Amino acid sequence: ATDVTQEHLRSGDWKDLEFKDYNFGAQGQPIAIGYVQPLLEVREEIQNIFLQMGFTEMPTNNYVESSFWNFDALFQPQQHPARDSHDTFFLEAPAATKQLPEDYLEKVKEVHQRGGYGSKGYGYDWKRDEAEKNLLRTHTTAVSTRMLYKLAQEKPFAPKRYYSIDRVFRNEAVDRTHLAEFHQIEGLICDYGLTLGDLIGVLEDFFSSLGMSKLRFKPAYNPYTEPSMEIFSYHEGLKKWVEVGNSGMFRPEMLLPMGLPEGVNVIAWGLSLERPTMILYGIDNIRDLFGPKVDFNLIKSNPLCRLGLQ
C-alpha cells in the first residue's frame, strides 16, 4: 500500500499492511504563487541603476497637474498642439488651480510674450486662464519643473541629480506600441558647464547597464530643450529601430526665470518604461504588457533572469 485510508483506520488492517517508503526527494505539486510583472522587474532594475549613478528620487504623487507646471513653465506656448483636448485629458472638476507662485508666474508670462534671457519669446497674448487649467499630467517633466524651481530657491546653489518613474496620461490612439496611460522614466542633472556630450555619455552608460547597446540619437525639436534628441533602440523581435525616449538641454528661457544662476545647465531625458521592457523581453505588443488586455501567461512564464540585463 502507498497511503493510509479511512477504511484502513476503521478496520485496523493497516497494522498488517506493508507500506511503500516515502520518497522525500520527489517533486511535489506546483504551488500557486504570485509572479513578478516584467514592468516591475525592469522598473526595479532601472531604479537601482539610477541610485548607483548617484540620483535622488523625485516625488511623483500628483497625477493631476496644472497647465502652468505641465506646459507654461517649460516654455511651451499656449497654442502648441499638445495642449489641445485631442492630445491631453483636461479635468472638469476641479477645472482650474489658483495656487501658483505669483512672482515666478509673471516672469514666465513675460518671457512668453516679449522674450528675455537672449530669446525673442513667442510674441502672443499669454492668458492666465489657460495656465490654470487642470489636467492629467502628460509627462513627468512637470515634476522636474517643480523640483528645479524649488532648487533655484535654495541658496547657495548645489548641483543635483534627480530621477522619477511613474505614470503619465495622453489622449492617444491605442496600438501595438502606444497606450493612453503608460510609465515615464525621467532623469535630469543640474550643474555648471554641462554639454550635449555629457548627456549622450550618461544615456549610453544608462542603457548599457540595461543591456541595450544598440542606440541611435536623432536631432529633434522640443519647445523647452535646445539642442534636443530622440533616442532609438533596436528591437530584435520587430526587426526595426523603436523610439524609446526624448532628451535635450533645458533652454535658458525656462531655467533663468526660476532663479537658477547663469552658467548652470540642465541635461534631461524622458524615457518610456514599457518600450525598453518590450525590447528586453522580446514582446511585440505593448497591450500584452500593460492594460486591460495584459497577457497573464506572459507574466507566469516570466524568466527569472531578465533578457539582456547584466
C-alpha positions, 0 to 999 in steps of 0.5 A, spaced: 500 500 500 502 507 498 497 511 503 493 510 509 485 510 508 479 511 512 477 504 511 484 502 513 483 506 520 476 503 521 478 496 520 485 496 523 488 492 517 493 497 516 497 494 522 498 488 517 499 492 511 506 493 508 507 500 506 511 503 500 517 508 503 516 515 502 520 518 497 522 525 500 526 527 494 520 527 489 517 533 486 511 535 489 505 539 486 506 546 483 504 551 488 500 557 486 504 563 487 504 570 485 509 572 479 513 578 478 510 583 472 516 584 467 514 592 468 516 591 475 522 587 474 525 592 469 522 598 473 526 595 479 532 594 475 532 601 472 531 604 479 537 601 482 541 603 476 539 610 477 541 610 485 548 607 483 549 613 478 548 617 484 540 620 483 535 622 488 528 620 487 523 625 485 516 625 488 511 623 483 504 623 487 500 628 483 497 625 477 493 631 476 497 637 474 496 644 472 497 647 465 502 652 468 507 646 471 505 641 465 506 646 459 507 654 461 513 653 465 517 649 460 516 654 455 511 651 451 506 656 448 499 656 449 497 654 442 502 648 441 498 642 439 499 638 445 495 642 449 489 641 445 483 636 448 485 631 442 492 630 445 491 631 453 485 629 458 483 636 461 479 635 468 472 638 469 472 638 476 476 641 479 477 645 472 482 650 474 488 651 480 489 658 483 495 656 487 501 658 483 507 662 485 505 669 483 512 672 482 515 666 478 508 666 474 509 673 471 516 672 469 514 666 465 508 670 462 513 675 460 518 671 457 512 668 453 510 674 450 516 679 449 522 674 450 528 675 455 534 671 457 537 672 449 530 669 446 525 673 442 519 669 446 513 667 442 510 674 441 502 672 443 497 674 448 499 669 454 492 668 458 492 666 465 486 662 464 489 657 460 495 656 465 490 654 470 487 649 467 487 642 470 489 636 467 492 629 467 499 630 467 502 628 460 509 627 462 513 627 468 517 633 466 512 637 470 515 634 476 522 636 474 519 643 473 517 643 480 523 640 483 528 645 479 524 651 481 524 649 488 532 648 487 533 655 484 530 657 491 535 654 495 541 658 496 547 657 495 546 653 489 548 645 489 548 641 483 543 635 483 541 629 480 534 627 480 530 621 477 522 619 477 518 613 474 511 613 474 505 614 470 503 619 465 496 620 461 495 622 453 489 622 449 492 617 444 490 612 439 491 605 442 496 600 438 501 595 438 506 600 441 502 606 444 497 606 450 493 612 453 496 611 460 503 608 460 510 609 465 515 615 464 522 614 466 525 621 467 532 623 469 535 630 469 542 633 472 543 640 474 550 643 474 555 648 471 558 647 464 554 641 462 554 639 454 550 635 449 556 630 450 555 629 457 548 627 456 549 622 450 555 619 455 550 618 461 544 615 456 549 610 453 552 608 460 544 608 462 542 603 457 548 599 457 547 597 464 540 595 461 543 591 456 541 595 450 547 597 446 544 598 440 542 606 440 541 611 435 540 619 437 536 623 432 536 631 432 529 633 434 525 639 436 522 640 443 519 647 445 523 647 452 530 643 450 535 646 445 539 642 442 534 636 443 534 628 441 530 622 440 533 616 442 532 609 438 533 602 440 533 596 436 528 591 437 530 584 435 523 581 435 520 587 430 526 587 426 526 595 426 529 601 430 523 603 436 523 610 439 524 609 446 525 616 449 526 624 448 532 628 451 535 635 450 538 641 454 533 645 458 533 652 454 535 658 458 528 661 457 525 656 462 531 655 467 533 663 468 526 665 470 526 660 476 532 663 479 537 658 477 544 662 476 547 663 469 552 658 467 548 652 470 545 647 465 540 642 465 541 635 461 534 631 461 531 625 458 524 622 458 524 615 457 518 610 456 518 604 461 514 599 457 518 600 450 525 598 453 521 592 457 518 590 450 525 590 447 528 586 453 523 581 453 522 580 446 514 582 446 511 585 440 505 588 443 505 593 448 497 591 450 500 584 452 504 588 457 500 593 460 492 594 460 486 591 460 488 586 455 495 584 459 497 577 457 497 573 464 501 567 461 506 572 459 507 574 466 507 566 469 512 564 464 516 570 466 524 568 466 527 569 472 533 572 469 531 578 465 533 578 457 539 582 456 540 585 463 547 584 466 
